[in-house]
Amino acid sequence: MVSHSGLITIMERAARKAGPRLRRDFNEVQQLQVSRKGPADFVTMADKRAEETLYEELSRARPGWGFLMEERGEVPGEAGKPRFIVDPLDGTSNFLHGLPHFAISIAVEETGVGGKPGEITASLVYQPLTDESFWAERGRGAWLQDKRLRVTARRDLSESLIATGIPWLGHGDMATWTRVFGAVAPQVAGIRRFGSAALDLAWVAAGRFDGFWEADLAPWDVAAGILLVREAGGYVTDFRGGDRMLERAEILAATDGLHSRLHKLVAGALR
């Protein structure tokens, strides 16, 4: 059985403490208190409670570390110390509509240089309803509990299943997404939109999807998934083929055999 570091243990303990409350609230979704944060962007009390639990657990275990969180925002840490990038409930719309597809996402980012994002060195995506814990550490591979993860070996776009996110009211550029979709869809076996970028990336790492693209994402949506895919043998870039996913708020992840072909389709559609 694989053993992970104390840091992953801390992250998993925090996620598993927040998970049961999310499960209970999900089962009572009709009674949830809901506030509006923006167009079609709902924040539930469940979301806020989960974030508070994660913040308390992680800050107690790693005092002085910084945070970047969906609700709380940026919490500066001590100079030179890493920070946690946390999404307490990725898939909020699914959660509110009773769809059982959402996750807790936690990543560790080292201190960046010159204002640029630092390297992601540890990550965890936890699905409370299925009790699946996807985790990765830099140089130690990607795992689902104690099972090693590898991206699929598919090299033919015509056999591949690709995930994406679709713009919605007040969020994203529908015209640009439509051009990319129009380029990718005719070349692949299928496209899925499940509504949780963190789980989409975890599923690429687990071989359930062969690739994933989306734009207008926040760092907490994708930080953990980036490391999962890379440690599972996949490739992750921005739409230009570079390494500025968090800065550009865009991501293209796929197996090593498919990434260059998908990138060519996406880049061509954006010209």
GIVENVEN-V217768 format. One record per run of one state. SS is the DSSP state (helix for helix, strand for strand, loop for the rest). FROM is the first residue (numbers start at 1). LEN is the number of residues. Records with the same first field share a line. If there is no record, write none. Layout:
BEGIN
SS->FROM-LEN + FROM-LEN
END
This chain:
BEGIN
loop->1-5 + 28-1 + 32-2 + 39-2 + 62-4 + 70-3 + 76-7 + 91-1 + 97-6 + 110-10 + 128-4 + 138-3 + 145-2 + 149-8 + 160-1 + 165-3 + 169-2 + 172-2 + 188-2 + 193-4 + 206-5 + 216-3 + 232-3 + 238-7 + 249-1 + 255-4 + 271-1
helix->6-22 + 29-3 + 45-17 + 92-5 + 157-3 + 174-14 + 197-9 + 219-13 + 245-4 + 259-12
strand->34-5 + 41-4 + 66-4 + 73-3 + 83-8 + 103-7 + 120-8 + 132-6 + 141-4 + 147-2 + 161-4 + 168-1 + 171-1 + 190-3 + 211-5 + 235-3 + 250-5
END
